Amino acid sequence: MMFDLPNDDALYAALIARDAGFEGRAYVGVTSTGVFCRLTCPARKPKRENCVFFDRVGLCIEAGFRACKRCHPLAPAAQSDPTISRLLVVLEAEPSRRWRERDIAQMGLDTSTVRRSFKRQFGMTFLEMARLSRLRTAAQILPEGGRVIDAQMEASYDSPAAFRAAFARWLGVAPGKFVKDALLRADWIDTKLGPMIAVSDAQALHLLEFAERKALPAELKRLYAHAKGSLGFGRFGPIDQIEREMNAFMRGTSADIRTRLAPLGTPFHQEVWRRLRDIPAGQTRSYSEVARMMQRPDATRAVARANGANPIAIAIPCHRVLAADGALTGYGGGLWRKQALLEIERGFAQAKKE
């Protein structure tokens, strides 16, 4: 959070004025182009509703924005460190390349030095930056129907054994301790926006999350406790059904989600999530509009918290909720995914008009 910076309206005024006083202290992400810039960028200024402000370059990259080629916001760090400069050049040339530490070593660079340099300058390692670059490539290709296998995250699972090991680490439970004929069963689903974890019982889906979501371990532990430890690997019918529906959704052929959903949450959470499902694909609402839909206009902040606590991504469409000014706001799966999902849904809305 930008505690030492003025509010967004003041930052937008600084952007319009090309105020050099914020050089190195504030950056703007433009949701309509997917680019982030310095406030002094000479490019045509975006509309206020398309601007999101950050106090660090790393946060811009994490949110799915790519560096502007006119004002070069990565340049100061690159100019001060030739190693950073060299790697940024190759990353820009091959944004979808899957990088490993051995690739860095083969360039004659010390991997630990590279890791420290990028962490110091950007708050993330080069490998993390490269992974985000692949994910951003996926978001750009997906609305056009392209394949994004090369943009899958580095943590994607190549085998059931790898998935089981990762799942066990999230829960802090040895794989061998999972129940064989469990009441709740978990499996992974490959999607064009990255692998997702699904958990269901025989009747309903309880969880659907992108595999690297930070809240996933806590959500799995709640389910584990709710099922009194009866959680294992495998599939019930709801996982097969949601996989089919996710594939159709990602292809842009259907936004119809009929899988029975049973997320864990308070009665207030449940009401918010029901209201989210009332928002048609291709449309968005603000947090305050959702609160008014519930006849709770004073509960905007509580609605925002419930939105963030949603454990069933896409099927409960928390991605359809924006800030009051129309800007993209936090999304557990990453803002780049939120933007990609809204792009897919614009296609559904356009098809209905035609």
PyMOL commands that set and color helices and strands:
alter all, ss='L'
color gray80, all
select helices_A, chain A and resi 8-17+20-22+48-50+57-62+75-80+82-93+101-106+111-122+126-144+149-151+160-171+175-177+216-226+237-251+267-277+287-293+300-308+318-320+335-353
alter helices_A, ss='H'
color red, helices_A
select strands_A, chain A and resi 27-30+35-38+51-54+66-67+184-189+196-200+205-210+231-233+285-286+321-322
alter strands_A, ss='S'
color yellow, strands_A
deselect
rebuild
show_as cartoon
